[in-house]
């Protein structure tokens, strides 16, 4: 019962919190949170509780490649969203992610090589997204069903991945754990309510956050066997620390370009 409650409430609560933060402090803050492992982290933690540390070590290592698919989703949504509505863009993003996940499922490389590939993919995604301008009109006031809809969508996707983990095995569970649940929910609502430029800025910030996500996956993969579920505490700390450093470096780089 306790694990079911985690599935239904932990990730949805984190997505709702990131949404509220984005409304209060802007698209960049929303992007910062949705690029963090606010869904994959709970999925891997729940999988560790259900399947054990040995199973979860393989899942955490595979999830590093899943971060590459997140970067691709951000690119597809930021670019296709300039000309298409949120529904078509979301389907295109999901199709791209699933195609890349299928290809990556056949790749077997050591953890350091997977990290190098993932970081290269994040850098390429940032270049592909580029800089966004300003939307012509302010975003609409969110309807009353906005937050409940985001929470329900997130909860259903998390429930599906964790429930299927026994059938999927550790590799596919890990690859699908970073599936763009939070990112797609936030991206779709942002595109519908605030326009393509705000969406592109959100996706750019989310892509930077994936550096911290990669640090989370590596830390969890290394520590989950000796520490069990406790490994996700230092993994979360590494994710936040790496992300704050990445944001600082990116801001300095942006200031130099503007100068």
Order of alpha helices (4+ residues) and beta strands (2+ residues): alpha-alpha-alpha-alpha-alpha-alpha-alpha-alpha-alpha-alpha-alpha
